[in-house]
Amino acid sequence: MQWKFGDKIANITGTDIKITFPFGKDINSLSATATISAGATISSDPTQSTDYTNPKNFTVTAGDGTTTKKYTVTVNVEKNK
């Protein structure tokens, strides 16, 4: 799996997806793209504008239609230096 916000790729460890943006980035309305296995589906739709001020959960369902895995996406913004 790959998770991107624009051209910025998030770090994935297990089921945790994390990314940090520079100070000043508005994370109240972000959309992402997720690259998942052929035949798999994801819900909620990460391409829809989402408020990431708190961690968000997304569930990927494998192509078999029954195997699922929940991922938690955490978006941070660097502190003002």
Order of alpha helices (4+ residues) and beta strands (2+ residues): beta-beta-beta-beta-beta-beta-beta-beta
